[in-house]
Amino acid sequence: MNRTCSLPIVSLLVLELALIVRSESAYGFAYTLDELRCRETVAASTGKLATTCASVLAACHRKRSAGQLVATTDCNSIAAVDTGKIDAATQSLFARVAAACTGVDPAGVAYFQCPAPCSATVPVIDAFDDVAACLDCLARTVTEDMTEASQGAPSPPLYARARTCHAAVGKRQSKHFKTFLRERYACQKAAEDAGADDLSVCANADPRGRIELSRTLGVQSVIDGCTGADLGVVDSCETANTQALAACVLDDAERQGQVVFEASYELGTGVTTTTTTTTTSTTTTLAPQDPQCPESGEPEREPLAAPTPIVSLGAATPGYPVARPSATSTPVGRASPMIRTSMER
């Protein structure tokens, strides 16, 4: 009679324990729970600020095109139109980041250097106040550029059909921008909870299909709102036809949304190159030394990629990686994605 052999229960428990307690260094640039909480707060607060900027600028354009504001009002400048909502979002960004990131090193969670054009405002990142200042500058700059490209500065007041088209452009762009950021942030949070240490999983992801749905609705809304309008009068980014106009407006929302998304989690590269001169006067660039063997002369090893989650013992969110289990203190090791349960932080 054939028998089916199985591992003893004790062996299975030992295997599971080994997977749970394996070192965080196996994931390369891994984050503790405190670091994850900090990064999540930075991203959420930056996204809130950016979407508030886009919404306020679009509202200004609607009033201006209707003749409710003086013609000289610059609705592409936050400094000229802020009603207080943007400044409130900025204050929230600084306060929430300061509270969530206490004890965390900015460079340890991938915030190294503020990029142009905001590097002039924040030349060095030494603390999370610098991170917040950099992201405040980037969010404002990105949304001003996006709004100026799509809504321009048409001569007010616009006639009825042109005004409807102009309003549709601003409304759908700001809404798509918001959806894009929300979905990218949700994806990245789940990916990092499951062990991801960079943006590769979510950089081009749309796990729930909501970005694509938002785009489809946006295209139709712009076409409906702009059919019959003189696109030259609307002063947007495309005048050929309504389909091309819709594509231009939503493409820019995604392009600028990607800038905000990436900056929310990574500022600069943190890569430095060491140059030394040998006895033959030849300049050689050396690879970074292995931090575990500083005297070995061996270059630093490439970090291992986080394994792809395969199964969860809990009910995972559809389309997202499996999240790590919750804990009240920083864990010694990071649980294997193969056996993590889902959680809502």
Secondary structure by P-SEA (a helix, b strand, c coil): cbbbbbccaaaaaaaaaaaaacccccccccccaaaaaaaaaaaaaaaaaaaaaaaaaaaaaaaaaacccccccccccccccccaaaaaaaaaaaaaaaaacccccccccccccccccccccccccccaaaaaaaaaaaaaaaaaaaaaaacccccccccaaaaaaaaaaaaaaaaaaaaaaaaaaaaaaaaaaaccccccccccccccaaaaaaaaaaaaaaaaaccccccccccccccccaaaaaaaaaaaaaaaaaaaaaaaccccccbbbbbbcccccbbbbbccccccccccccccccccccccccccccccccccccccccccccccccccccccccccc
